Amino acid sequence: MVKDPVPLHMSSDDARGSYANTLVVRNTKEEFVTDFLFSCPPAGGVAHRIITSPGNQKRMVKALMESIEMYESDYGPIDPTEEPDFEIGFQP
């Protein structure tokens, strides 16, 4: 049985999107916390924080990997960017 699609709505602020160039992922047994950061030394900040269950996190990673595979099929391999040469951490 096919269920009816759930209608989704997006605010104009969310539709504009935001930029992130780094992420930090932490987890407990019950959840994953993914912070998308915009880091531009000497400062930076959290653009968005996503908290989700382990099962949903794994499903999102699968969707991202499939998207990367389709991109590389169309445009060629993606070269990973270098790791930041500075420490990223939360400070008061």
C-alpha positions as protocol buffer text, in pm:
chain_id: "A"
residue {
  index: 1
  type: MET
  ca { x: 0 y: 0 z: 0 }
}
residue {
  index: 2
  type: VAL
  ca { x: 143 y: 336 z: -106 }
}
residue {
  index: 3
  type: LYS
  ca { x: 97 y: 612 z: 147 }
}
residue {
  index: 4
  type: ASP
  ca { x: 9 y: 967 z: 48 }
}
residue {
  index: 5
  type: PRO
  ca { x: 313 y: 1197 z: 42 }
}
residue {
  index: 6
  type: VAL
  ca { x: 361 y: 1426 z: 339 }
}
residue {
  index: 7
  type: PRO
  ca { x: 346 y: 1789 z: 226 }
}
residue {
  index: 8
  type: LEU
  ca { x: 660 y: 1983 z: 313 }
}
residue {
  index: 9
  type: HIS
  ca { x: 686 y: 2355 z: 368 }
}
residue {
  index: 10
  type: MET
  ca { x: 996 y: 2572 z: 371 }
}
residue {
  index: 11
  type: SER
  ca { x: 1030 y: 2921 z: 515 }
}
residue {
  index: 12
  type: SER
  ca { x: 1190 y: 3186 z: 297 }
}
residue {
  index: 13
  type: ASP
  ca { x: 1484 y: 3199 z: 540 }
}
residue {
  index: 14
  type: ASP
  ca { x: 1545 y: 2826 z: 500 }
}
residue {
  index: 15
  type: ALA
  ca { x: 1501 y: 2849 z: 123 }
}
residue {
  index: 16
  type: ARG
  ca { x: 1799 y: 3089 z: 105 }
}
residue {
  index: 17
  type: GLY
  ca { x: 2021 y: 2822 z: 256 }
}
residue {
  index: 18
  type: SER
  ca { x: 2342 y: 2874 z: 448 }
}
residue {
  index: 19
  type: TYR
  ca { x: 2705 y: 2792 z: 387 }
}
residue {
  index: 20
  type: ALA
  ca { x: 2908 y: 2544 z: 590 }
}
residue {
  index: 21
  type: ASN
  ca { x: 3268 y: 2446 z: 523 }
}
residue {
  index: 22
  type: THR
  ca { x: 3333 y: 2218 z: 818 }
}
residue {
  index: 23
  type: LEU
  ca { x: 3137 y: 1976 z: 1030 }
}
residue {
  index: 24
  type: VAL
  ca { x: 3172 y: 1810 z: 1366 }
}
residue {
  index: 25
  type: VAL
  ca { x: 2987 y: 1487 z: 1445 }
}
residue {
  index: 26
  type: ARG
  ca { x: 2940 y: 1346 z: 1792 }
}
residue {
  index: 27
  type: ASN
  ca { x: 2721 y: 1063 z: 1913 }
}
residue {
  index: 28
  type: THR
  ca { x: 2569 y: 884 z: 2208 }
}
residue {
  index: 29
  type: LYS
  ca { x: 2403 y: 545 z: 2194 }
}
residue {
  index: 30
  type: GLU
  ca { x: 2069 y: 714 z: 2122 }
}
residue {
  index: 31
  type: GLU
  ca { x: 2158 y: 998 z: 1883 }
}
residue {
  index: 32
  type: PHE
  ca { x: 2401 y: 1166 z: 1647 }
}
residue {
  index: 33
  type: VAL
  ca { x: 2467 y: 1538 z: 1676 }
}
residue {
  index: 34
  type: THR
  ca { x: 2602 y: 1695 z: 1358 }
}
residue {
  index: 35
  type: ASP
  ca { x: 2715 y: 2058 z: 1370 }
}
residue {
  index: 36
  type: PHE
  ca { x: 2760 y: 2228 z: 1034 }
}
residue {
  index: 37
  type: LEU
  ca { x: 3013 y: 2507 z: 1086 }
}
residue {
  index: 38
  type: PHE
  ca { x: 3126 y: 2812 z: 899 }
}
residue {
  index: 39
  type: SER
  ca { x: 3486 y: 2858 z: 996 }
}
residue {
  index: 40
  type: CYS
  ca { x: 3689 y: 3154 z: 884 }
}
residue {
  index: 41
  type: PRO
  ca { x: 3981 y: 3206 z: 1123 }
}
residue {
  index: 42
  type: PRO
  ca { x: 4014 y: 3372 z: 1357 }
}
residue {
  index: 43
  type: ALA
  ca { x: 3643 y: 3304 z: 1419 }
}
residue {
  index: 44
  type: GLY
  ca { x: 3365 y: 3071 z: 1323 }
}
residue {
  index: 45
  type: GLY
  ca { x: 3030 y: 2945 z: 1435 }
}
residue {
  index: 46
  type: VAL
  ca { x: 2763 y: 2679 z: 1405 }
}
residue {
  index: 47
  type: ALA
  ca { x: 2546 y: 2738 z: 1100 }
}
residue {
  index: 48
  type: HIS
  ca { x: 2309 y: 2451 z: 1185 }
}
residue {
  index: 49
  type: ARG
  ca { x: 2288 y: 2161 z: 1430 }
}
residue {
  index: 50
  type: ILE
  ca { x: 2110 y: 1841 z: 1329 }
}
residue {
  index: 51
  type: ILE
  ca { x: 2020 y: 1582 z: 1593 }
}
residue {
  index: 52
  type: THR
  ca { x: 1897 y: 1247 z: 1468 }
}
residue {
  index: 53
  type: SER
  ca { x: 1875 y: 877 z: 1551 }
}
residue {
  index: 54
  type: PRO
  ca { x: 2150 y: 634 z: 1445 }
}
residue {
  index: 55
  type: GLY
  ca { x: 1917 y: 472 z: 1189 }
}
residue {
  index: 56
  type: ASN
  ca { x: 1827 y: 806 z: 1031 }
}
residue {
  index: 57
  type: GLN
  ca { x: 2193 y: 914 z: 1032 }
}
residue {
  index: 58
  type: LYS
  ca { x: 2291 y: 600 z: 842 }
}
residue {
  index: 59
  type: ARG
  ca { x: 2009 y: 657 z: 590 }
}
residue {
  index: 60
  type: MET
  ca { x: 2125 y: 1020 z: 538 }
}
residue {
  index: 61
  type: VAL
  ca { x: 2486 y: 910 z: 484 }
}
residue {
  index: 62
  type: LYS
  ca { x: 2364 y: 658 z: 224 }
}
residue {
  index: 63
  type: ALA
  ca { x: 2168 y: 932 z: 44 }
}
residue {
  index: 64
  type: LEU
  ca { x: 2475 y: 1160 z: 47 }
}
residue {
  index: 65
  type: MET
  ca { x: 2698 y: 885 z: -91 }
}
residue {
  index: 66
  type: GLU
  ca { x: 2448 y: 811 z: -371 }
}
residue {
  index: 67
  type: SER
  ca { x: 2436 y: 1181 z: -454 }
}
residue {
  index: 68
  type: ILE
  ca { x: 2817 y: 1201 z: -468 }
}
residue {
  index: 69
  type: GLU
  ca { x: 2830 y: 896 z: -695 }
}
residue {
  index: 70
  type: MET
  ca { x: 2578 y: 1057 z: -934 }
}
residue {
  index: 71
  type: TYR
  ca { x: 2772 y: 1386 z: -930 }
}
residue {
  index: 72
  type: GLU
  ca { x: 3102 y: 1211 z: -1005 }
}
residue {
  index: 73
  type: SER
  ca { x: 2936 y: 1009 z: -1281 }
}
residue {
  index: 74
  type: ASP
  ca { x: 2826 y: 1336 z: -1445 }
}
residue {
  index: 75
  type: TYR
  ca { x: 3124 y: 1563 z: -1369 }
}
residue {
  index: 76
  type: GLY
  ca { x: 3420 y: 1346 z: -1271 }
}
residue {
  index: 77
  type: PRO
  ca { x: 3591 y: 1272 z: -942 }
}
residue {
  index: 78
  type: ILE
  ca { x: 3573 y: 1512 z: -651 }
}
residue {
  index: 79
  type: ASP
  ca { x: 3906 y: 1591 z: -485 }
}
residue {
  index: 80
  type: PRO
  ca { x: 3861 y: 1613 z: -109 }
}
residue {
  index: 81
  type: THR
  ca { x: 3965 y: 1944 z: 44 }
}
residue {
  index: 82
  type: GLU
  ca { x: 4248 y: 1949 z: 295 }
}
residue {
  index: 83
  type: GLU
  ca { x: 4175 y: 1921 z: 664 }
}
residue {
  index: 84
  type: PRO
  ca { x: 4183 y: 2256 z: 846 }
}
residue {
  index: 85
  type: ASP
  ca { x: 4526 y: 2340 z: 987 }
}
residue {
  index: 86
  type: PHE
  ca { x: 4373 y: 2479 z: 1306 }
}
residue {
  index: 87
  type: GLU
  ca { x: 4188 y: 2326 z: 1597 }
}
residue {
  index: 88
  type: ILE
  ca { x: 3811 y: 2348 z: 1590 }
}
residue {
  index: 89
  type: GLY
  ca { x: 3634 y: 2354 z: 1921 }
}
residue {
  index: 90
  type: PHE
  ca { x: 3364 y: 2522 z: 2123 }
}
residue {
  index: 91
  type: GLN
  ca { x: 3487 y: 2796 z: 2351 }
}
residue {
  index: 92
  type: PRO
  ca { x: 3295 y: 3023 z: 2590 }
}
